Amino acid sequence: MAWPIAEVARMSGVTARTLRHYDDIDLLPPAWSGANGHRYYEERQLLRLQQILLLRALGLGLPEIGRILAAQVDELEALRGHHRRLLAERDRLDALACIVARTITELEHSRRDGTDMISISRPENLFEGIRPAQCMKVLRGFPELVGAVERHTAALSKAEIEADERERTTQMVRLGELLATGLPADADVVQVEIDAQYRTLAQSRAATAEEYRAIGRCCVENEHWRAVYESIAPGLAAYQQAAIEAYAATRLR
């Protein structure tokens, strides 16, 4: 049985224009085209479209989806892989929901006590006046990374610098909240936060696994860095290092 593109669009919720684009980039060619040029899709194409939509829902881009689909051999095994990804995403969202619920509970208790405080320190901006380039100077033996960060920050406006400072503080507070839930450093939700930190660094230059591990070690070994982390939550410096180690081992090999 074959379905015309309009019917596939109706069934899947994907516009016909998007389906034509998927064909143009060889992500989802139709089973065949009629003499009038209309595209028709069979069951195999619908299964492939389902996989594309699942991977899109997980936040993957079209180039990465194309590589995944090109590498897969068995459709059943591919679906098992998608199922595992969906379960991991569910676990990540469950963990985030627990963090929000815990924060709500702490705020409710603190407000009843009249303190309006929670256990995680929430400074307005730990990095105020401290440029990323200054932080990176503690790294020894990685002049290319340090130089790239210096050049990037030198080109930022005052407003961009302040926004960067606030974002780095926010990232550390979020990681402190994950630590407080008892999640291991290699948990998916923790690794999502480390990936956000890595992407912030990558705006200057994508760090190698060795460089990123060195940054993780500085969180513990450098007195200033450790003090900043520990001001948010006890044990956060070591937690940050362990999370970076896990990220470097699985994502930067």
C-alpha positions in Angstrom: 0.0 0.0 0.0 1.2 3.5 -0.8 0.1 6.9 0.5 0.4 10.2 -1.4 2.4 13.0 0.2 -0.7 14.9 1.3 -2.0 11.8 3.2 1.4 11.2 4.9 1.5 14.9 5.9 -2.0 14.5 7.4 -1.1 11.3 9.3 2.2 12.5 10.7 1.6 16.2 11.3 4.6 17.0 9.1 4.0 19.5 6.3 4.2 18.4 2.7 6.9 21.1 2.3 9.0 19.5 5.1 8.6 16.0 3.5 9.8 17.4 0.1 12.8 19.0 1.9 13.6 15.6 3.5 13.5 14.1 0.0 15.7 16.9 -1.4 18.4 16.2 1.2 18.1 12.4 0.8 16.9 11.9 4.3 13.5 10.5 3.3 13.1 9.7 -0.4 9.6 8.5 -1.4 9.0 4.9 -2.5 8.3 6.2 -5.9 6.9 9.2 -7.8 4.0 9.2 -10.3 4.1 10.5 -13.8 2.7 13.8 -12.5 5.7 14.1 -10.1 3.6 13.4 -7.0 5.5 11.5 -4.3 4.2 8.3 -2.8 5.3 6.6 0.4 5.1 2.9 1.5 5.3 1.3 5.0 9.1 1.4 5.0 9.2 5.1 4.4 6.6 5.7 7.2 8.8 3.7 9.6 11.8 5.9 8.6 9.7 9.0 9.1 8.7 7.8 12.6 12.4 7.4 13.4 13.2 10.9 12.1 10.5 12.4 14.2 11.6 10.5 17.3 15.2 11.7 16.9 14.0 15.3 16.2 12.0 15.1 19.4 15.3 14.2 21.2 16.9 17.4 19.9 19.0 16.0 17.2 19.7 18.0 14.0 19.0 16.7 10.5 22.7 16.0 9.6 23.1 13.9 12.7 19.8 12.1 12.1 21.0 11.3 8.6 24.2 9.8 9.9 22.4 7.7 12.4 19.9 6.3 9.9 22.6 5.7 7.3 24.6 3.6 9.9 21.7 1.5 11.1 21.1 -2.0 9.5 18.3 -3.6 11.4 15.1 -1.6 11.8 14.0 -3.4 15.0 17.4 -2.8 16.6 17.1 0.9 15.6 13.7 1.1 17.3 15.2 -0.4 20.4 17.9 2.3 20.3 15.2 5.0 20.0 13.3 3.5 22.9 16.4 3.7 25.0 16.9 7.3 24.1 13.3 8.1 25.0 13.7 6.4 28.3 16.9 8.4 29.0 15.1 11.6 28.1 12.2 10.6 30.4 14.7 10.0 33.3 16.3 13.4 32.6 13.0 15.2 32.8 12.1 13.2 35.9 15.3 14.4 37.5 14.6 18.0 36.6 11.1 17.7 38.0 12.6 16.4 41.3 14.9 19.4 41.4 12.1 21.8 40.9 9.9 20.0 43.5 12.7 20.1 46.0 13.3 23.8 45.4 9.6 24.5 45.9 9.6 22.5 49.2 12.7 24.4 50.5 11.2 27.7 49.6 7.9 26.9 51.2 9.7 25.8 54.4 12.0 28.8 54.5 9.2 31.3 53.9 7.2 29.7 56.8 10.3 30.2 58.9 10.6 33.8 57.7 14.1 33.2 56.2 13.3 33.0 52.5 16.6 31.1 52.0 17.4 27.6 50.6 20.5 25.5 51.1 22.1 26.2 47.8 23.8 29.5 47.8 22.5 31.7 45.0 24.9 34.6 44.6 23.8 37.3 42.2 27.1 37.0 40.2 30.1 35.1 41.5 32.1 36.0 38.4 31.5 39.8 38.4 34.7 41.4 37.2 36.4 38.1 36.5 36.7 37.6 32.7 36.9 34.0 31.3 40.4 34.8 30.1 41.5 35.5 33.6 40.1 32.2 34.8 41.8 30.3 32.0 45.2 31.7 32.9 45.5 29.1 35.6 45.8 26.4 32.9 49.3 25.4 32.2 50.4 23.9 28.9 47.4 24.9 26.9 48.3 28.2 25.3 46.1 27.7 22.2 42.9 27.4 24.3 43.8 30.3 26.6 44.6 32.5 23.6 41.3 31.7 21.9 39.4 32.6 25.0 41.3 35.8 25.4 40.6 36.8 21.8 36.9 36.0 22.2 36.4 37.9 25.4 38.3 40.9 24.1 35.7 41.3 21.4 32.7 41.3 23.8 30.8 44.4 24.8 30.2 45.3 28.4 26.7 44.0 28.3 27.8 40.7 26.7 30.5 40.3 29.4 27.9 40.9 32.2 25.6 38.4 30.6 28.4 35.8 30.3 29.3 36.3 34.0 25.7 35.7 35.1 25.3 32.7 32.8 28.5 31.0 34.3 27.1 31.6 37.8 23.7 30.2 36.8 25.4 27.1 35.4 27.3 26.5 38.6 24.1 26.9 40.7 22.2 24.4 38.5 25.1 21.9 38.9 25.0 22.5 42.7 21.3 21.7 42.7 21.9 18.4 40.9 24.6 17.6 43.4 22.1 18.2 46.2 19.7 15.6 44.7 22.4 12.9 45.0 22.6 12.2 41.3 26.0 10.7 40.2 28.3 12.9 38.1 27.8 10.8 35.0 24.0 10.9 35.2 22.3 12.0 32.0 20.8 15.2 33.4 24.2 16.1 34.9 25.9 15.5 31.6 23.3 17.8 29.9 24.5 20.6 32.2 28.2 19.8 31.4 27.4 19.9 27.7 25.9 23.4 28.2 29.1 24.5 29.9 31.2 23.0 27.1 29.2 24.7 24.5 29.7 28.0 26.3 33.5 27.4 26.2 33.2 26.3 22.5 32.1 29.8 21.6 35.8 30.6 21.9 37.2 27.3 20.8 36.1 23.7 21.2 38.4 22.2 23.8 40.0 18.8 23.3 39.4 16.0 25.8 42.8 16.7 27.4 42.1 20.4 27.7 38.7 19.9 29.2 40.0 17.4 31.7 42.6 20.1 32.7 39.8 22.5 33.3 38.1 20.0 35.5 41.3 19.4 37.5 41.6 23.2 38.1 38.2 23.2 39.7 39.7 21.2 42.5 43.4 22.0 42.4 43.2 25.8 41.9 42.5 27.6 45.2 40.4 30.4 43.7 38.3 28.1 41.5 37.6 25.6 44.4 36.5 28.4 46.7 34.0 29.7 44.2 32.5 26.3 43.7 32.4 25.5 47.4 30.7 28.8 48.1 27.7 27.4 46.2 27.6 23.9 47.7 30.1 21.8 49.6 31.7 19.2 47.3 30.7 21.0 44.1 34.3 21.4 42.9 35.0 17.6 43.0 31.5 17.0 41.5 32.3 19.4 38.6 35.6 17.6 38.0 34.0 14.2 38.0 31.3 15.3 35.7 33.8 16.8 33.3 35.8 13.5 33.4 32.7 11.6 32.4 31.9 14.0 29.6 35.4 13.9 28.2 35.5 10.1 28.3 32.1 9.7 26.5 31.8 12.8 24.3 35.3 14.0 23.4 37.1 10.8 22.6 
